Amino acid sequence: MESGNLASNLGEERDSLVQWCHGAIGHILLLVKAYEVFYDVEYLNSAELLAHEVVWPRGLLRKGLSLCHGISRNAYAFLAVYGALNIFK
């Protein structure tokens, strides 16, 4: 999508969901894991960009504390990027 987020379904035009199961949060975790496995810095750069350009500006999702639809998912994604940037470099 134009914002850098991922669509919740193939062909979806809406860009409102930034959750673990939809959009950038899950993609960040996938990219960090790909970096840890393949040591290709492009994966880490993409994860950092999504965290900075998509997740951070949209703020916390205040639907609770769950990993999928809550505040914890932001923290988990940011910690994953932070850990990869500081541990693996």
DSSP file (Angstrom, degrees, kcal/mol; ACC not computed):
  #  RESIDUE AA STRUCTURE BP1 BP2  ACC     N-H-->O    O-->H-N    N-H-->O    O-->H-N    TCO  KAPPA ALPHA  PHI   PSI    X-CA   Y-CA   Z-CA
    1    1 A M    >         0   0    0      0, 0.0     3,-1.2     0, 0.0    12,-0.0   0.000 360.0 360.0 360.0 162.4    0.0    0.0    0.0
    2    2 A E  T 3   +     0   0    0      1,-0.3    13,-0.0     2,-0.1     0, 0.0   0.827 360.0  52.9 -61.1 -33.9    1.0    3.6   -0.5
    3    3 A S  T 3  S-     0   0    0      2,-0.1    -1,-0.3     1,-0.1     3,-0.1   0.624 117.0-109.5 -77.9 -13.0    1.5    4.1    3.3
    4    4 A G  S <  S+     0   0    0     -3,-1.2    -2,-0.1     1,-0.4    50,-0.1   0.261  81.3 122.7  98.4 -11.2    3.8    1.1    3.7
    5    5 A N        -     0   0    0     49,-0.1    -1,-0.4    10,-0.1     2,-0.4  -0.322  62.4-117.7 -75.9 165.3    1.1   -0.9    5.5
    6    6 A L        -     0   0    0     11,-0.2    18,-0.2    -3,-0.1    11,-0.1  -0.833  26.9-110.7-105.0 145.6    0.0   -4.3    4.3
    7    7 A A        -     0   0    0     -2,-0.4    16,-0.4     1,-0.1     8,-0.1  -0.386  16.3-131.4 -71.1 151.2   -3.6   -5.0    3.3
    8    8 A S  S    S+     0   0    0      6,-0.3     2,-0.3    14,-0.2    -1,-0.1   0.751  92.1  17.2 -74.6 -23.6   -5.6   -7.3    5.5
    9    9 A N  S >  S-     0   0    0     13,-0.0     3,-2.0     3,-0.0    -1,-0.1  -0.973  97.9 -85.7-142.9 154.6   -6.8   -9.2    2.5
   10   10 A L  T 3  S+     0   0    0     -2,-0.3     3,-0.1     1,-0.3    -2,-0.0  -0.409 117.2  14.7 -59.8 133.1   -5.5   -9.6   -1.1
   11   11 A G  T 3  S+     0   0    0      1,-0.3    -1,-0.3    -2,-0.1     2,-0.2   0.410  90.0 145.6  81.9  -2.8   -7.1   -6.8   -3.2
   12   12 A E    <   -     0   0    0     -3,-2.0    -1,-0.3     1,-0.1    -5,-0.1  -0.489  31.4-169.6 -70.0 134.0   -8.2   -4.8   -0.1
   13   13 A E        +     0   0    0     -2,-0.2    -1,-0.1    -3,-0.1     2,-0.0   0.677  56.1  96.6 -97.8 -22.2   -8.0   -1.1   -0.7
   14   14 A R        -     0   0    0      1,-0.1    -6,-0.3     2,-0.0     3,-0.1  -0.360  49.5-170.5 -69.3 151.1   -8.5    0.0    2.9
   15   15 A D        +     0   0    0     -8,-0.1    -1,-0.1     1,-0.1   -10,-0.1  -0.038  52.6 106.3-130.2  29.3   -5.5    0.8    5.0
   16   16 A S        +     0   0    0      1,-0.0     2,-0.6   -11,-0.0    -1,-0.1   0.690  55.3  86.2 -89.6 -18.4   -6.9    1.2    8.4
   17   17 A L        +     0   0    0    -11,-0.1     2,-0.3    -3,-0.1     7,-0.2  -0.753  38.2 164.1 -94.0 117.7   -5.7   -2.0   10.1
   18   18 A V        +     0   0    0     -2,-0.6     2,-0.2     5,-0.2     5,-0.2  -0.702  36.4 125.6-125.8  76.3   -2.3   -1.9   11.7
   19   19 A Q  S    S-     0   0    0      3,-2.9     7,-1.1    -2,-0.3     6,-0.5  -0.698  75.0 -97.7-127.9 175.2   -2.4   -5.0   13.9
   20   20 A W  S    S+     0   0    0     48,-1.7     6,-0.2    47,-0.3    48,-0.1   0.931 126.1  37.6 -60.9 -46.9   -0.5   -8.2   14.5
   21   21 A C  S    S+     0   0    0     47,-0.3     2,-0.4     1,-0.2    -1,-0.2   0.579 125.2  41.1 -86.0  -9.6   -2.9  -10.2   12.3
   22   22 A H  S    S-     0   0    0     46,-0.2    -3,-2.9   -13,-0.0     3,-0.5  -0.995 108.9 -23.4-135.7 128.4   -3.3   -7.4    9.7
   23   23 A G  S  > S-     0   0    0    -16,-0.4     4,-1.4    -2,-0.4     3,-0.4  -0.340 106.1  -4.5  86.7-151.9   -0.7   -5.1    8.4
   24   24 A A  H  > S+     0   0    0     -7,-0.2     4,-2.6     1,-0.2    -1,-0.2   0.741 115.0  64.9 -64.8 -33.0    2.7   -3.8    9.5
   25   25 A I  H  > S+     0   0    0     -3,-0.5     4,-1.7    -6,-0.5    -5,-0.2   0.958 108.5  39.4 -59.7 -53.0    3.0   -5.3   13.0
   26   26 A G  H  > S+     0   0    0     -7,-1.1     4,-1.9    -3,-0.4    -1,-0.2   0.859 114.8  54.6 -63.9 -34.8    3.1   -8.9   11.8
   27   27 A H  H  X S+     0   0    0     -4,-1.4     4,-2.6     2,-0.2    -1,-0.2   0.876 103.6  55.4 -68.3 -36.7    5.2   -8.0    8.8
   28   28 A I  H  X S+     0   0    0     -4,-2.6     4,-2.5     2,-0.2    -1,-0.2   0.935 108.8  47.5 -59.3 -47.0    7.8   -6.4   11.1
   29   29 A L  H  X S+     0   0    0     -4,-1.7     4,-2.1     1,-0.2    -1,-0.2   0.889 111.6  50.5 -65.0 -38.4    8.2   -9.6   13.1
   30   30 A L  H  X S+     0   0    0     -4,-1.9     4,-2.4     2,-0.2    -1,-0.2   0.916 111.4  48.5 -62.9 -44.0    8.5  -11.6    9.9
   31   31 A L  H  X S+     0   0    0     -4,-2.6     4,-2.2     2,-0.2    -2,-0.2   0.886 110.0  51.0 -66.0 -39.7   11.2   -9.3    8.6
   32   32 A V  H  X S+     0   0    0     -4,-2.5     4,-2.2     2,-0.2    -1,-0.2   0.921 111.8  47.6 -63.8 -43.0   13.2   -9.3   11.8
   33   33 A K  H  X S+     0   0    0     -4,-2.1     4,-1.9     2,-0.2    -2,-0.2   0.904 109.8  52.8 -64.9 -40.4   13.1  -13.1   11.8
   34   34 A A  H  X S+     0   0    0     -4,-2.4     4,-3.1     1,-0.2     5,-0.4   0.896 109.2  50.4 -61.0 -39.6   14.2  -13.2    8.1
   35   35 A Y  H  X S+     0   0    0     -4,-2.2     4,-2.4     1,-0.2    -2,-0.2   0.920 109.4  50.5 -62.8 -43.8   17.1  -11.0    9.1
   36   36 A E  H  < S+     0   0    0     -4,-2.2    -1,-0.2     1,-0.2    -2,-0.2   0.827 118.4  38.9 -64.2 -31.9   18.1  -13.3   11.9
   37   37 A V  H  < S+     0   0    0     -4,-1.9    -2,-0.2    -5,-0.1    -1,-0.2   0.904 130.4  24.7 -84.1 -45.6   18.0  -16.3    9.6
   38   38 A F  H  < S-     0   0    0     -4,-3.1    -3,-0.2    -5,-0.2    -2,-0.2   0.557  87.8-137.3-102.4 -10.0   19.5  -14.9    6.4
   39   39 A Y     <  +     0   0    0     -4,-2.4     2,-0.7    -5,-0.4    -4,-0.2   0.833  50.2 149.3  54.0  35.8   21.6  -12.0    7.8
   40   40 A D    >>  -     0   0    0     -6,-0.3     3,-1.7     1,-0.1     4,-0.8  -0.899  41.2-152.5-100.8 113.2   20.4   -9.8    4.9
   41   41 A V  H 3> S+     0   0    0     -2,-0.7     4,-2.7     1,-0.3     5,-0.2   0.694  88.1  73.5 -62.8 -20.1   20.3   -6.2    6.2
   42   42 A E  H 3> S+     0   0    0      1,-0.2     4,-2.2     2,-0.2    -1,-0.3   0.863  94.1  53.7 -62.0 -34.9   17.5   -5.3    3.8
   43   43 A Y  H <> S+     0   0    0     -3,-1.7     4,-2.1     2,-0.2    -1,-0.2   0.932 111.2  45.0 -63.2 -45.1   15.1   -7.3    5.9
   44   44 A L  H  X S+     0   0    0     -4,-0.8     4,-2.5     2,-0.2    -2,-0.2   0.899 111.4  52.4 -67.1 -40.7   16.1   -5.3    9.0
   45   45 A N  H  X S+     0   0    0     -4,-2.7     4,-2.2     1,-0.2    -1,-0.2   0.898 110.1  49.1 -61.4 -40.1   16.0   -2.0    7.2
   46   46 A S  H  X S+     0   0    0     -4,-2.2     4,-2.4     2,-0.2    -2,-0.2   0.902 110.8  49.9 -66.3 -41.2   12.4   -2.8    6.0
   47   47 A A  H  X S+     0   0    0     -4,-2.1     4,-2.3     1,-0.2    -2,-0.2   0.920 111.8  48.3 -62.7 -44.0   11.3   -3.7    9.5
   48   48 A E  H  X S+     0   0    0     -4,-2.5     4,-2.3     1,-0.2     5,-0.2   0.899 110.8  51.1 -64.1 -40.7   12.8   -0.5   10.9
   49   49 A L  H  X S+     0   0    0     -4,-2.2     4,-3.3     2,-0.2     5,-0.4   0.917 110.0  48.8 -63.5 -44.4   11.1    1.6    8.2
   50   50 A L  H  X>S+     0   0    0     -4,-2.4     4,-2.1     1,-0.2     5,-2.1   0.914 112.4  48.7 -61.9 -42.5    7.7    0.0    8.9
   51   51 A A  I  <>S+     0   0    0     -4,-2.3     5,-2.4     3,-0.2    -2,-0.2   0.917 119.9  37.7 -62.6 -42.5    8.0    0.6   12.6
   52   52 A H  I  <5S+     0   0    0     -4,-2.3    -2,-0.2    -5,-0.2    -1,-0.2   0.878 126.7  32.4 -78.7 -39.6    9.1    4.2   12.1
   53   53 A E  I  <5S+     0   0    0     -4,-3.3    -3,-0.2    -5,-0.2    -2,-0.2   0.696 132.2  19.9 -96.4 -21.0    6.8    5.2    9.2
   54   54 A V  I  X5S+     0   0    0     -4,-2.1     4,-0.9    -5,-0.4    -3,-0.2   0.793 125.4  35.7-114.7 -54.2    3.7    3.1    9.7
   55   55 A V  I  ><S+     0   0    0     -5,-2.1     4,-0.8     2,-0.2     3,-0.3   0.950 115.3  49.6 -74.7 -49.4    3.3    1.9   13.3
   56   56 A W  H >4<S+     0   0    0     -5,-2.4     3,-1.1    -6,-0.3    -1,-0.2   0.925 110.2  48.9 -60.2 -48.2    4.7    4.8   15.3
   57   57 A P  H 34 S+     0   0    0      0, 0.0    -1,-0.2     0, 0.0    -2,-0.2   0.817 108.8  53.9 -63.6 -28.0    2.7    7.6   13.6
   58   58 A R  H 3< S-     0   0    0     -4,-0.9    -2,-0.2    -3,-0.3    -3,-0.1   0.620 100.4-152.3 -83.6 -11.2   -0.6    5.7   14.0
   59   59 A G    <<  -     0   0    0     -3,-1.1     2,-0.2    -4,-0.8    -1,-0.2  -0.104  35.3 -22.4  76.3-171.9   -0.1    5.3   17.7
   60   60 A L        -     0   0    0     -4,-0.1     2,-0.7     1,-0.1    11,-0.1  -0.490  54.1-129.8 -78.4 140.9   -1.3    2.7   20.1
   61   61 A L        -     0   0    0      9,-0.2     2,-0.9    -2,-0.2     3,-0.4  -0.832  20.5-157.2 -87.2 117.1   -4.4    0.6   19.4
   62   62 A R        +     0   0    0     -2,-0.7     8,-0.1     1,-0.2     3,-0.1  -0.350  57.4 111.8 -98.9  54.3   -6.4    0.9   22.5
   63   63 A K  S    S-     0   0    0     -2,-0.9     2,-0.3     6,-0.6    -1,-0.2   0.333  89.6 -72.3-103.6   6.3   -8.6   -2.2   22.3
   64   64 A G        -     0   0    0     -3,-0.4     7,-2.2     1,-0.1    -1,-0.3  -0.956  59.7 -62.1 139.2-158.9   -6.9   -3.9   25.2
   65   65 A L  S    S+     0   0    0     -2,-0.3     5,-0.2     5,-0.3     7,-0.1   0.342  81.4 123.2-110.5   4.3   -3.7   -5.6   26.2
   66   66 A S     >  -     0   0    0      3,-0.1     4,-1.1     1,-0.1     7,-0.8  -0.214  67.1-123.5 -71.5 159.8   -3.6   -8.5   23.8
   67   67 A L  T  4 S+     0   0    0      5,-0.2   -47,-0.3     2,-0.2    -1,-0.1   0.825 107.5  45.1 -68.7 -32.3   -0.8   -9.1   21.3
   68   68 A C  T  4 S+     0   0    0      1,-0.1   -48,-1.7   -48,-0.1   -47,-0.3   0.960 133.0   8.6 -80.0 -52.0   -3.1   -9.1   18.3
   69   69 A H  T  4 S+     0   0    0    -50,-0.2    -6,-0.6   -49,-0.1     2,-0.2   0.042 114.8  73.5-121.2  25.1   -5.4   -6.1   18.9
   70   70 A G  S >X S-     0   0    0     -4,-1.1     3,-1.0    -5,-0.2     4,-0.6  -0.650  91.7 -82.6-133.3-172.4   -3.8   -4.3   21.8
   71   71 A I  H >> S+     0   0    0     -7,-2.2     4,-1.5     1,-0.2     3,-0.9   0.814 113.7  68.2 -61.9 -35.3   -1.0   -2.2   23.2
   72   72 A S  H 3> S+     0   0    0     -6,-0.3     4,-2.6     1,-0.3    -1,-0.2   0.811  90.2  62.9 -59.0 -31.6    1.3   -5.1   23.7
   73   73 A R  H <> S+     0   0    0     -3,-1.0     4,-2.0    -7,-0.8    -1,-0.3   0.865 101.4  50.9 -67.0 -34.4    1.7   -5.7   19.9
   74   74 A N  H <X S+     0   0    0     -3,-0.9     4,-2.7    -4,-0.6     5,-0.2   0.958 112.4  46.4 -62.5 -50.2    3.2   -2.2   19.5
   75   75 A A  H  X S+     0   0    0     -4,-1.5     4,-2.8     1,-0.2     5,-0.2   0.906 111.3  51.8 -60.2 -43.0    5.8   -2.9   22.2
   76   76 A Y  H  X S+     0   0    0     -4,-2.6     4,-2.0     2,-0.2    -1,-0.2   0.914 111.9  45.9 -62.4 -43.6    6.6   -6.4   20.9
   77   77 A A  H  X S+     0   0    0     -4,-2.0     4,-2.1     2,-0.2    -2,-0.2   0.928 114.6  47.0 -66.1 -45.3    7.2   -5.1   17.4
   78   78 A F  H  X S+     0   0    0     -4,-2.7     4,-2.7     1,-0.2    -2,-0.2   0.898 112.7  49.7 -65.0 -39.7    9.4   -2.1   18.6
   79   79 A L  H  X S+     0   0    0     -4,-2.8     4,-2.9    -5,-0.2    -1,-0.2   0.869 108.3  53.8 -66.3 -36.0   11.4   -4.4   20.9
   80   80 A A  H  X S+     0   0    0     -4,-2.0     4,-2.1    -5,-0.2    -2,-0.2   0.929 112.6  43.0 -63.5 -44.7   12.0   -6.9   18.1
   81   81 A V  H  X S+     0   0    0     -4,-2.1     4,-2.5     2,-0.2    -2,-0.2   0.935 115.1  49.8 -66.1 -46.0   13.4   -4.1   15.9
   82   82 A Y  H  X S+     0   0    0     -4,-2.7     4,-2.1     1,-0.2     5,-0.3   0.927 111.4  49.0 -58.6 -46.3   15.4   -2.6   18.7
   83   83 A G  H  X>S+     0   0    0     -4,-2.9     4,-2.7     1,-0.2     5,-0.5   0.912 112.3  47.4 -61.4 -43.2   16.8   -6.0   19.6
   84   84 A A  H  X5S+     0   0    0     -4,-2.1     4,-1.0     1,-0.2     5,-0.2   0.878 112.8  49.5 -66.8 -38.0   17.8   -6.8   16.1
   85   85 A L  H  <5S+     0   0    0     -4,-2.5     4,-0.2     1,-0.2    -1,-0.2   0.854 122.2  32.4 -68.8 -34.3   19.4   -3.4   15.6
   86   86 A N  H  <5S+     0   0    0     -4,-2.1    -2,-0.2    -5,-0.2    -1,-0.2   0.721 124.6  38.6 -98.9 -23.6   21.4   -3.6   18.8
   87   87 A I  H  <5S+     0   0    0     -4,-2.7    -3,-0.2    -5,-0.3    -2,-0.1   0.868 119.2  39.5 -93.4 -42.6   22.2   -7.3   19.2
   88   88 A F     <<       0   0    0     -4,-1.0    -3,-0.1    -5,-0.5    -2,-0.1   0.534 360.0 360.0 -93.5  -5.7   22.9   -8.5   15.7
   89   89 A K              0   0    0     -4,-0.2    -1,-0.2    -5,-0.2    -2,-0.1   0.457 360.0 360.0 -91.0 360.0   24.9   -5.5   14.3
